[in-house]
């Protein structure tokens, strides 16, 4: 079980700046079956780390190639990854259903949370702006273009 979602049903959802297309996730909750959590703090850290990596892939991280086929964003100054200031509080809910096939009852928890994060963020953006994003990352220029396209269709 790996269920993750930005808390857009119970709360205000993500903020989407209509002028810039910047998406700010206000809150994020991760709930996952960890088997027997031998060290719950470490397990929560793995959940949060997976969510952060998924948020990065969903909103920012992208390889940019030039006309000559060369990678243009080769360093961390140009390759946009989320910073702590870009992220919301990430709540972790550790569900413990011991694994009967492991002597300690544990299950893998590292990086499981990356995959559902991108879809959850896309769903939250769709709920917030009324437009489905269909490619990653859902960067500010792409969100702004989708908002502009939506506005043109409403006219």
C-alpha positions, 0 to 999 in steps of 0.5 A: 500500500502506497497512498500519497496525495497533496492535501487538496481535499481537506484543505485549500490545495496547491497555490497556483500563481496565475501570473507566473504559473508557479505551483506551491504545494501547501501540505503533503501527506504520505501513508505507506505500509512499512511492515514492521518499522524497526526505526520509525524516524528513519522510515518517516525520513524515507517517506519524506525523501521519496515525496521530495524527489517526486515533487522535484520530478513533478514540478521542476527537474528536467534535462534541457538539450540545445540544438546541437543535442548537448545537455544545457543544464549540466550543473546544480545551478541550472538543474532545478531541484526542490530546496527546503524553502520550496517544500511544504510540511510532509506528514508521514503516516507509518502503517505497520503490517508485518511482512510474514516472509521476512524474519523481522517483518520489514518491507522496503520503504526507500523511494517507494513514494516517488512514483505516486507523487507525480500523479498526485501533484498532477491531480491537485493541479488539475483540481486547482486550475481546471486543466489536466497537465499531461507532461512532466515537469509541470514547470511554471512555463507549462502551467502558465501555457495551460492556464492561457490555453484554458482561458482562450477556450473559455472565451 
